[in-house]
């Protein structure tokens, strides 16, 4: 299907992009890598009057060390996230999740910021961003503000980014040496995950963080699991805590599985992901 007609703007700076958004308000849509927006336009699920293509703003690209954090520009592609040594060293769970995003073509075109701003609860990257306690840098006419990841995703396909603002960067506190796992359950390769779990564990196994994919209208932090772990992780403490993975969630029911099936998957995948991230041997015969 051909998209409805729209005006096209291609600013070359954040200031130009913000001016365009201020002028056109909610009649405008931002285009980053295009891997989320273009299918929506083709299916006419959205028909903006103006598309603001920010893909020419070079200042929104790249990954840099910022002391106790790494900063990833919103236009950094999934492929660049995967290949960057800073991400592997300080945010391994994000690296592992980005490897699982769709196929190579999409990973070379799609952007981290675009995926997060799209806020699909079945997207692969929201859960690791939550598990890493990232801050999302949002820029508007009044300057920058930082929003914790737990406050960034507000509802289905909705975020804290206003109509006249841009997501410009992602700040990730360094998780140097932390173990990591990202496990997703799909029926066919490159499918959106039916359920996925991002887990990261400190080197001494006393801290853990878990993010859930497709278990509600937004990516979710598995707070009940983290609270239940307590002290140093063991195979037994992981098993007990993982039983609470579905607490506080509201998973959808669709052709890929009903909500109860997803709750079961969340428990299984959470246990497996934590065991892998902690470097603990998984019990033989465990589901």
CORNORVEN-V333159 format. One record per residue. N is the residue number from 1. RES is the residue in one letter. SS is DSSP state (A for helix, B for strand, O for the rest). OMEGA is omega in degrees with one decimal (999 if undefined). Layout:
n->N res->RES ss->SS omega->OMEGA
n->N res->RES ss->SS omega->OMEGA
//
This chain:
n->1 res->X ss->O omega->-179.4
n->2 res->X ss->O omega->179.2
n->3 res->X ss->O omega->171.6
n->4 res->X ss->O omega->-177.2
n->5 res->X ss->O omega->178.3
n->6 res->X ss->O omega->171.7
n->7 res->X ss->B omega->-175.3
n->8 res->X ss->B omega->177.1
n->9 res->X ss->B omega->-178.3
n->10 res->X ss->O omega->179.6
n->11 res->X ss->O omega->179.9
n->12 res->X ss->O omega->175.9
n->13 res->X ss->O omega->177.4
n->14 res->X ss->A omega->-179.8
n->15 res->X ss->A omega->178.7
n->16 res->X ss->A omega->180.0
n->17 res->X ss->A omega->179.2
n->18 res->X ss->A omega->177.6
n->19 res->X ss->A omega->178.9
n->20 res->X ss->A omega->179.3
n->21 res->X ss->A omega->178.0
n->22 res->X ss->A omega->-179.0
n->23 res->X ss->A omega->-170.9
n->24 res->X ss->A omega->173.9
n->25 res->X ss->A omega->-176.3
n->26 res->X ss->A omega->172.2
n->27 res->X ss->A omega->-176.3
n->28 res->X ss->B omega->172.7
n->29 res->X ss->B omega->179.5
n->30 res->X ss->B omega->176.1
n->31 res->X ss->B omega->176.5
n->32 res->X ss->O omega->175.7
n->33 res->X ss->O omega->175.6
n->34 res->X ss->O omega->-174.7
n->35 res->X ss->O omega->174.1
n->36 res->X ss->O omega->-173.7
n->37 res->X ss->A omega->-173.7
n->38 res->X ss->A omega->175.5
n->39 res->X ss->A omega->178.3
n->40 res->X ss->A omega->178.9
n->41 res->X ss->A omega->-178.7
n->42 res->X ss->A omega->178.6
n->43 res->X ss->O omega->-179.1
n->44 res->X ss->O omega->172.1
n->45 res->X ss->O omega->174.6
n->46 res->X ss->O omega->-177.7
n->47 res->X ss->O omega->-179.7
n->48 res->X ss->O omega->175.6
n->49 res->X ss->O omega->-177.3
n->50 res->X ss->B omega->171.2
n->51 res->X ss->B omega->180.0
n->52 res->X ss->B omega->-177.2
n->53 res->X ss->B omega->-178.2
n->54 res->X ss->O omega->-175.7
n->55 res->X ss->O omega->-179.9
n->56 res->X ss->O omega->-177.7
n->57 res->X ss->O omega->-173.3
n->58 res->X ss->A omega->-177.9
n->59 res->X ss->A omega->180.0
n->60 res->X ss->A omega->-178.9
n->61 res->X ss->O omega->170.3
n->62 res->X ss->O omega->-178.6
n->63 res->X ss->B omega->-177.8
n->64 res->X ss->B omega->176.0
n->65 res->X ss->B omega->-179.8
n->66 res->X ss->O omega->177.7
n->67 res->X ss->O omega->-178.4
n->68 res->X ss->O omega->-179.6
n->69 res->X ss->B omega->165.6
n->70 res->X ss->B omega->-177.6
n->71 res->X ss->B omega->-178.0
n->72 res->X ss->B omega->177.4
n->73 res->X ss->B omega->-173.6
n->74 res->X ss->O omega->-178.5
n->75 res->X ss->O omega->176.3
n->76 res->X ss->O omega->-176.4
n->77 res->X ss->B omega->176.3
n->78 res->X ss->A omega->179.1
n->79 res->X ss->A omega->179.0
n->80 res->X ss->A omega->175.8
n->81 res->X ss->A omega->-178.9
n->82 res->X ss->A omega->-172.4
n->83 res->X ss->A omega->-171.1
n->84 res->X ss->O omega->-178.9
n->85 res->X ss->A omega->177.9
n->86 res->X ss->A omega->178.8
n->87 res->X ss->A omega->179.7
n->88 res->X ss->A omega->-175.8
n->89 res->X ss->A omega->-169.5
n->90 res->X ss->A omega->-179.0
n->91 res->X ss->O omega->-171.0
n->92 res->X ss->A omega->-178.2
n->93 res->X ss->A omega->175.7
n->94 res->X ss->A omega->176.2
n->95 res->X ss->A omega->-176.6
n->96 res->X ss->A omega->177.8
n->97 res->X ss->A omega->-179.0
n->98 res->X ss->A omega->177.0
n->99 res->X ss->A omega->-175.9
n->100 res->X ss->O omega->-178.3
n->101 res->X ss->O omega->170.4
n->102 res->X ss->O omega->-178.3
n->103 res->X ss->O omega->-174.1
n->104 res->X ss->A omega->-178.6
n->105 res->X ss->A omega->179.7
n->106 res->X ss->A omega->179.4
n->107 res->X ss->A omega->178.2
n->108 res->X ss->A omega->-178.0
n->109 res->X ss->A omega->-177.4
n->110 res->X ss->O omega->-177.0
n->111 res->X ss->B omega->178.0
n->112 res->X ss->A omega->-179.4
n->113 res->X ss->A omega->179.2
n->114 res->X ss->A omega->179.6
n->115 res->X ss->A omega->-178.9
n->116 res->X ss->A omega->179.4
n->117 res->X ss->A omega->176.6
n->118 res->X ss->A omega->170.9
n->119 res->X ss->O omega->173.4
n->120 res->X ss->O omega->-178.4
n->121 res->X ss->O omega->176.3
n->122 res->X ss->O omega->177.5
n->123 res->X ss->O omega->-173.4
n->124 res->X ss->O omega->-165.2
n->125 res->X ss->A omega->178.3
n->126 res->X ss->A omega->-177.2
n->127 res->X ss->A omega->177.8
n->128 res->X ss->A omega->177.1
n->129 res->X ss->A omega->176.2
n->130 res->X ss->A omega->-177.5
n->131 res->X ss->A omega->-179.1
n->132 res->X ss->O omega->-179.4
n->133 res->X ss->O omega->-178.3
n->134 res->X ss->O omega->170.4
n->135 res->X ss->B omega->178.8
n->136 res->X ss->B omega->-178.5
n->137 res->X ss->B omega->-178.1
n->138 res->X ss->B omega->-176.2
n->139 res->X ss->B omega->176.4
n->140 res->X ss->B omega->-178.4
n->141 res->X ss->O omega->-178.8
n->142 res->X ss->O omega->180.0
n->143 res->X ss->B omega->-177.1
n->144 res->X ss->B omega->167.7
n->145 res->X ss->B omega->-179.3
n->146 res->X ss->B omega->-178.1
n->147 res->X ss->B omega->175.8
n->148 res->X ss->B omega->-177.5
n->149 res->X ss->A omega->-178.5
n->150 res->X ss->A omega->178.5
n->151 res->X ss->A omega->-174.4
n->152 res->X ss->A omega->-178.8
n->153 res->X ss->B omega->-171.5
n->154 res->X ss->B omega->179.4
n->155 res->X ss->B omega->-179.3
n->156 res->X ss->O omega->-179.5
n->157 res->X ss->O omega->-180.0
n->158 res->X ss->B omega->-179.6
n->159 res->X ss->B omega->178.5
n->160 res->X ss->O omega->179.2
n->161 res->X ss->O omega->179.4
n->162 res->X ss->O omega->-178.7
n->163 res->X ss->O omega->-178.1
n->164 res->X ss->O omega->-177.8
n->165 res->X ss->O omega->175.5
n->166 res->X ss->B omega->165.1
n->167 res->X ss->B omega->-173.6
n->168 res->X ss->B omega->-178.4
n->169 res->X ss->B omega->175.8
n->170 res->X ss->B omega->178.4
n->171 res->X ss->B omega->-176.9
n->172 res->X ss->B omega->174.5
n->173 res->X ss->B omega->-176.8
n->174 res->X ss->O omega->173.7
n->175 res->X ss->O omega->-174.5
n->176 res->X ss->O omega->178.0
n->177 res->X ss->O omega->179.8
n->178 res->X ss->O omega->172.5
n->179 res->X ss->B omega->-174.8
n->180 res->X ss->B omega->173.4
n->181 res->X ss->B omega->170.9
n->182 res->X ss->B omega->-177.3
n->183 res->X ss->B omega->179.5
n->184 res->X ss->B omega->178.5
n->185 res->X ss->B omega->179.3
n->186 res->X ss->O omega->176.3
n->187 res->X ss->O omega->177.9
n->188 res->X ss->O omega->-178.9
n->189 res->X ss->O omega->176.0
n->190 res->X ss->O omega->177.7
n->191 res->X ss->O omega->168.7
n->192 res->X ss->O omega->-179.1
n->193 res->X ss->O omega->170.9
n->194 res->X ss->O omega->168.8
n->195 res->X ss->B omega->172.7
n->196 res->X ss->B omega->-178.2
n->197 res->X ss->B omega->172.7
n->198 res->X ss->B omega->180.0
n->199 res->X ss->B omega->174.9
n->200 res->X ss->B omega->-172.0
n->201 res->X ss->B omega->-179.0
n->202 res->X ss->O omega->-177.1
n->203 res->X ss->O omega->-179.8
n->204 res->X ss->O omega->177.0
n->205 res->X ss->O omega->179.0
n->206 res->X ss->O omega->178.8
n->207 res->X ss->O omega->177.9
n->208 res->X ss->B omega->176.2
n->209 res->X ss->B omega->-175.0
n->210 res->X ss->B omega->174.2
n->211 res->X ss->B omega->-176.7
n->212 res->X ss->B omega->177.6
n->213 res->X ss->B omega->175.3
n->214 res->X ss->O omega->176.0
n->215 res->X ss->O omega->177.8
n->216 res->X ss->O omega->-178.5
n->217 res->X ss->O omega->175.5
n->218 res->X ss->O omega->166.5
n->219 res->X ss->O omega->-173.1
n->220 res->X ss->B omega->170.5
n->221 res->X ss->B omega->-179.7
n->222 res->X ss->O omega->-173.6
n->223 res->X ss->A omega->-178.8
n->224 res->X ss->A omega->177.8
n->225 res->X ss->A omega->-177.4
n->226 res->X ss->A omega->-179.6
n->227 res->X ss->A omega->-177.0
n->228 res->X ss->A omega->-175.8
n->229 res->X ss->A omega->175.4
n->230 res->X ss->O omega->177.2
n->231 res->X ss->O omega->-177.8
n->232 res->X ss->O omega->-179.0
n->233 res->X ss->O omega->171.3
n->234 res->X ss->O omega->177.9
n->235 res->X ss->A omega->-178.6
n->236 res->X ss->A omega->179.7
n->237 res->X ss->A omega->176.6
n->238 res->X ss->A omega->-179.6
n->239 res->X ss->A omega->-179.3
n->240 res->X ss->A omega->-176.7
n->241 res->X ss->A omega->-177.2
n->242 res->X ss->A omega->177.5
n->243 res->X ss->O omega->179.9
n->244 res->X ss->O omega->-175.5
n->245 res->X ss->O omega->-176.8
n->246 res->X ss->O omega->-179.4
n->247 res->X ss->O omega->177.5
n->248 res->X ss->O omega->179.6
n->249 res->X ss->O omega->177.2
n->250 res->X ss->O omega->-173.8
n->251 res->X ss->O omega->-179.9
n->252 res->X ss->O omega->169.4
n->253 res->X ss->O omega->179.3
n->254 res->X ss->B omega->-176.5
n->255 res->X ss->O omega->179.9
n->256 res->X ss->O omega->-179.7
n->257 res->X ss->B omega->178.8
n->258 res->X ss->O omega->-173.6
n->259 res->X ss->A omega->179.6
n->260 res->X ss->A omega->177.1
n->261 res->X ss->A omega->179.3
n->262 res->X ss->A omega->177.3
n->263 res->X ss->A omega->177.4
n->264 res->X ss->A omega->179.1
n->265 res->X ss->A omega->-178.8
n->266 res->X ss->A omega->179.6
n->267 res->X ss->A omega->-178.4
n->268 res->X ss->A omega->-176.5
n->269 res->X ss->A omega->178.1
n->270 res->X ss->A omega->178.3
n->271 res->X ss->A omega->-178.6
n->272 res->X ss->A omega->-178.0
n->273 res->X ss->A omega->179.6
n->274 res->X ss->A omega->177.9
n->275 res->X ss->A omega->178.8
n->276 res->X ss->A omega->-177.7
n->277 res->X ss->A omega->-178.9
n->278 res->X ss->A omega->-178.7
n->279 res->X ss->O omega->179.0
n->280 res->X ss->O omega->-179.8
n->281 res->X ss->O omega->179.3
n->282 res->X ss->O omega->179.4
n->283 res->X ss->O omega->178.9
n->284 res->X ss->O omega->176.5
n->285 res->X ss->O omega->179.2
n->286 res->X ss->O omega->-178.0
n->287 res->X ss->O omega->999
//
